[in-house]
């Protein structure tokens, strides 16, 4: 989290840099505060990472003064290095009166912005299936069937987004840039809203 970053933002509420093999993005988190992240391909990182700041500064140096200023305005204690991992969606989440939810059931890359949201949806779905006096085991299998289909779609989506935003491929980068220039933000937002699922748990009610 950058502190006292107002002078670097020039009125921006958010930003996203899509560079060759890495991305940087973020948004305002209060007056003068700016939450940001940097996503790198695994083979770009030399281990062990002893200094998240040195790593961030190395890649920020390839971009403009805005992100360099934001990195400089971030205290050392607010910088961390995390390795991102996911796995193929599991076909079975539980057995008998036991099941999984959240990252234990469907870890996903953060690029779709759905990790915490899907865990919350799991909790809602569990509440729905367990409110009836029917068999607990049967209720949990219904929960797993509905939730594995929905969360699995976001696991796949987050991978596709990551492959697009952190690619080194000249062709994918060209297509990405062309798509961004051709599709203004408002129509893109309207398209996303039109595809939103209003009630992902209709069949559990």
Buried (B, 14 or more C-beta within 10 A) or exposed (E): BBEEBBEBBEEBEEBEBBBEBBBBBBEBEEEBBBBBEBBBEEEEEEEEEEEBBEBBEEBBEEBEEBBBBBBBBBEEEBBEBEEBEBEEBBEEBBEEEEBBBBBEBBBBBBBBEBBEEBBEBBEEBBEBBEEEEEEBBEBBBBBBEBBBEBBBBBBBBBBEBBEBBBBEEEEEBEEBEEEEEEEEEEEEEEEEEEEEEEEBBEEBE
